[in-house]
């Protein structure tokens, strides 16, 4: 959420008391999961409004 609000990994790390490297790794993991085609996530049910919207 903080990433989507425009905070940089170093700022997020300061908020959470983590290292900026750790935050960068976690953000990459999250981005990769969200970037997977829907067919690869068949067992995952997503009720998020943001992901239900069609993005250009």
MMTF fields as JSON, N, C-alpha, C and O atoms, coordinates in Angstrom:
{
  "mmtfVersion": "1.0.0",
  "mmtfProducer": "UNKNOWN",
  "numBonds": 223,
  "numAtoms": 224,
  "numGroups": 56,
  "numChains": 1,
  "numModels": 1,
  "chainsPerModel": [1],
  "groupsPerChain": [56],
  "chainIdList": ["A"],
  "bondAtomList": [4, 2, 8, 6, 12, 10, 16, 14, 20, 18, 24, 22, 28, 26, 32, 30, 36, 34, 40, 38, 44, 42, 48, 46, 52, 50, 56, 54, 60, 58, 64, 62, 68, 66, 72, 70, 76, 74, 80, 78, 84, 82, 88, 86, 92, 90, 96, 94, 100, 98, 104, 102, 108, 106, 112, 110, 116, 114, 120, 118, 124, 122, 128, 126, 132, 130, 136, 134, 140, 138, 144, 142, 148, 146, 152, 150, 156, 154, 160, 158, 164, 162, 168, 166, 172, 170, 176, 174, 180, 178, 184, 182, 188, 186, 192, 190, 196, 194, 200, 198, 204, 202, 208, 206, 212, 210, 216, 214, 220, 218],
  "bondOrderList": [1, 1, 1, 1, 1, 1, 1, 1, 1, 1, 1, 1, 1, 1, 1, 1, 1, 1, 1, 1, 1, 1, 1, 1, 1, 1, 1, 1, 1, 1, 1, 1, 1, 1, 1, 1, 1, 1, 1, 1, 1, 1, 1, 1, 1, 1, 1, 1, 1, 1, 1, 1, 1, 1, 1],
  "groupList": [{"groupName": "UNK", "atomNameList": ["N", "CA", "C", "O"], "elementList": ["N", "C", "C", "O"], "formalChargeList": [0, 0, 0, 0], "bondAtomList": [1, 0, 2, 1, 3, 2], "bondOrderList": [1, 1, 2], "singleLetterCode": "X", "chemCompType": "L-PEPTIDE LINKING"}],
  "groupTypeList": [0, 0, 0, 0, 0, 0, 0, 0, 0, 0, 0, 0, 0, 0, 0, 0, 0, 0, 0, 0, 0, 0, 0, 0, 0, 0, 0, 0, 0, 0, 0, 0, 0, 0, 0, 0, 0, 0, 0, 0, 0, 0, 0, 0, 0, 0, 0, 0, 0, 0, 0, 0, 0, 0, 0, 0],
  "groupIdList": [1, 2, 3, 4, 5, 6, 7, 8, 9, 10, 11, 12, 13, 14, 15, 16, 17, 18, 19, 20, 21, 22, 23, 24, 25, 26, 27, 28, 29, 30, 31, 32, 33, 34, 35, 36, 37, 38, 39, 40, 41, 42, 43, 44, 45, 46, 47, 48, 49, 50, 51, 52, 53, 54, 55, 56],
  "secStructList": [7, 6, 6, 6, 6, 6, 7, 7, 2, 2, 2, 2, 2, 2, 2, 2, 6, 7, 7, 2, 2, 2, 2, 2, 2, 2, 2, 2, 2, 2, 2, 2, 2, 2, 2, 1, 7, 4, 4, 4, 4, 6, 6, 7, 7, 7, 7, 7, 2, 2, 2, 2, 1, 7, 7, 7],
  "xCoordList": [0.831, 0.0, 0.882, 0.611, 1.92, 2.795, 3.476, 3.669, 3.834, 4.449, 3.479, 3.866, 2.234, 1.225, 0.961, 0.551, 1.193, 1.007, 2.196, 2.166, 3.247, 4.377, 5.593, 6.564, 5.551, 6.712, 7.822, 7.558, 9.063, 10.226, 10.566, 10.227, 11.242, 11.596, 12.341, 12.13, 13.197, 13.933, 12.987, 13.199, 11.945, 10.962, 10.092, 9.791, 9.696, 8.888, 9.682, 9.14, 10.964, 11.835, 11.889, 11.852, 11.977, 12.025, 10.722, 10.75, 9.582, 8.283, 8.177, 7.672, 8.665, 8.463, 9.624, 9.527, 10.713, 11.862, 12.576, 13.125, 12.569, 13.225, 14.318, 14.429, 15.135, 16.18, 15.576, 14.631, 16.115, 15.617, 15.764, 14.926, 16.832, 17.005, 15.87, 15.348, 15.491, 14.398, 13.1, 12.358, 12.835, 11.616, 11.628, 10.608, 12.778, 12.887, 12.591, 11.901, 13.112, 12.871, 11.384, 10.791, 10.797, 9.379, 8.496, 7.523, 8.822, 8.046, 8.157, 7.17, 9.341, 9.511, 8.692, 8.097, 8.654, 7.852, 6.373, 5.674, 5.909, 4.503, 4.187, 3.158, 5.073, 4.84, 4.813, 4.004, 5.685, 5.703, 4.408, 3.854, 3.922, 2.672, 1.5, 0.64, 1.457, 0.36, 0.468, -0.542, 1.661, 1.871, 1.591, 1.595, 1.345, 1.085, -0.249, -1.217, -0.299, -1.59, -2.599, -2.22, -3.861, -4.916, -4.945, -5.268, -4.619, -4.68, -3.702, -3.93, -2.619, -1.657, -2.132, -1.584, -3.129, -3.625, -5.035, -5.873, -5.309, -6.665, -7.198, -8.399, -6.33, -6.796, -6.973, -7.559, -6.478, -6.559, -7.808, -8.028, -8.624, -9.832, -9.547, -9.146, -9.755, -9.457, -10.752, -11.481, -11.032, -12.228, -11.882, -12.753, -10.624, -10.17, -10.813, -10.819, -11.35, -11.991, -10.98, -11.29, -9.776, -8.76, -8.379, -8.216, -8.238, -7.825, -8.991, -8.773, -10.202, -11.352, -11.561, -12.203, -11.019, -11.153, -10.225, -9.125, -10.666, -9.853, -8.911, -9.335, -7.624, -6.629, -6.203, -6.046, -6.012, -5.637, -4.275, -3.831],
  "yCoordList": [-1.182, 0.0, 1.256, 2.205, 1.258, 2.428, 2.662, 3.806, 1.589, 1.702, 2.354, 3.234, 1.933, 2.505, 3.973, 4.726, 4.383, 5.781, 6.643, 7.863, 6.008, 6.762, 6.82, 7.511, 6.098, 6.09, 5.242, 4.219, 5.669, 4.931, 3.829, 3.931, 2.765, 1.669, 2.119, 1.555, 3.112, 3.584, 4.229, 4.109, 4.911, 5.52, 4.447, 4.52, 3.461, 2.362, 1.613, 1.239, 1.397, 0.705, 1.461, 0.846, 2.777, 3.586, 3.454, 3.362, 3.445, 3.291, 1.948, 1.861, 0.896, -0.466, -1.01, -2.099, -0.261, -0.734, -1.898, -2.767, -1.919, -2.972, -2.331, -1.106, -3.168, -2.622, -2.289, -2.946, -1.276, -0.948, -2.125, -2.31, -2.923, -4.1, -5.089, -5.647, -5.306, -6.231, -5.739, -6.526, -4.468, -3.897, -4.056, -4.401, -3.804, -3.957, -5.375, -5.587, -6.343, -7.749, -8.074, -8.72, -7.631, -7.915, -7.272, -7.881, -6.044, -5.378, -6.13, -6.257, -6.625, -7.397, -8.678, -9.056, -9.339, -10.561, -10.241, -10.957, -9.17, -8.769, -8.435, -8.853, -7.681, -7.287, -8.497, -8.55, -9.466, -10.669, -11.451, -11.952, -11.557, -12.282, -11.597, -12.267, -10.283, -9.546, -9.558, -9.394, -9.747, -9.73, -11.048, -11.118, -12.106, -13.417, -13.416, -12.817, -14.092, -14.232, -14.944, -15.772, -14.63, -15.179, -16.709, -17.339, -17.31, -18.761, -19.473, -20.626, -18.803, -19.414, -19.357, -20.059, -18.546, -18.383, -18.945, -18.334, -20.079, -20.638, -20.934, -20.809, -21.323, -21.663, -20.432, -20.52, -19.295, -18.076, -17.303, -17.01, -16.974, -16.195, -14.766, -14.517, -13.836, -12.441, -11.647, -11.615, -11.003, -10.186, -8.707, -7.876, -8.371, -6.991, -6.186, -6.617, -5.026, -4.179, -3.691, -3.625, -3.35, -2.822, -3.846, -3.49, -5.087, -6.098, -6.546, -7.131, -6.284, -6.657, -5.678, -6.018, -4.464, -3.479, -3.807, -4.322, -3.511, -3.738, -2.55, -1.394, -2.866, -1.807, -1.765, -2.808, -0.549, -0.429, -1.011, -0.98],
  "zCoordList": [0.0, 0.0, 0.0, -0.735, 0.812, 0.859, -0.486, -0.898, -1.161, -2.483, -3.457, -4.225, -3.429, -4.326, -4.024, -4.907, -2.778, -2.405, -2.809, -2.647, -3.336, -3.849, -2.946, -3.256, -1.822, -0.935, -1.537, -2.169, -1.34, -1.825, -0.826, 0.353, -1.299, -0.388, 0.868, 1.942, 0.751, 1.928, 2.95, 4.157, 2.463, 3.362, 4.014, 5.205, 3.229, 3.765, 4.832, 5.871, 4.568, 5.529, 6.846, 7.912, 6.792, 8.019, 8.807, 10.034, 8.113, 8.785, 9.495, 10.614, 8.825, 9.318, 10.148, 10.712, 10.224, 10.989, 10.319, 10.997, 8.995, 8.202, 7.371, 7.315, 6.718, 5.847, 4.485, 4.049, 3.812, 2.471, 1.501, 0.619, 1.663, 0.805, 1.006, 0.041, 2.255, 2.55, 1.909, 1.321, 2.02, 1.447, -0.077, -0.675, -0.701, -2.143, -2.591, -3.587, -1.858, -2.188, -2.031, -2.895, -0.945, -0.704, -1.761, -2.207, -2.17, -3.215, -4.541, -5.265, -4.859, -6.093, -6.063, -7.073, -4.932, -4.787, -5.005, -5.722, -4.386, -4.527, -5.978, -6.507, -6.621, -8.016, -8.94, -9.866, -8.701, -9.531, -9.369, -10.348, -8.129, -7.887, -8.572, -9.145, -8.518, -9.146, -10.65, -11.334, -11.19, -12.625, -13.308, -14.537, -12.532, -13.127, -13.845, -13.375, -14.991, -15.677, -14.78, -13.951, -14.942, -14.098, -14.142, -13.135, -15.268, -15.401, -14.465, -14.101, -14.073, -13.159, -11.713, -10.863, -11.416, -10.055, -9.909, -9.245, -10.507, -10.504, -9.107, -8.871, -8.18, -6.847, -5.971, -4.892, -6.419, -5.632, -6.012, -7.187, -5.026, -5.268, -4.836, -3.699, -5.748, -5.459, -5.448, -6.44, -4.317, -4.217, -4.165, -3.909, -4.405, -4.369, -5.494, -6.647, -5.158, -6.144, -7.174, -8.364, -6.728, -7.641, -8.709, -9.877, -8.327, -9.281, -10.161, -11.222, -9.739, -10.541, -11.698, -12.691, -11.569, -12.622, -13.778, -13.578, -14.962, -16.153, -16.309, -16.325, -16.424, -16.598, -18.052, -18.686, -18.593, -20.007, -20.308, -21.456]
}
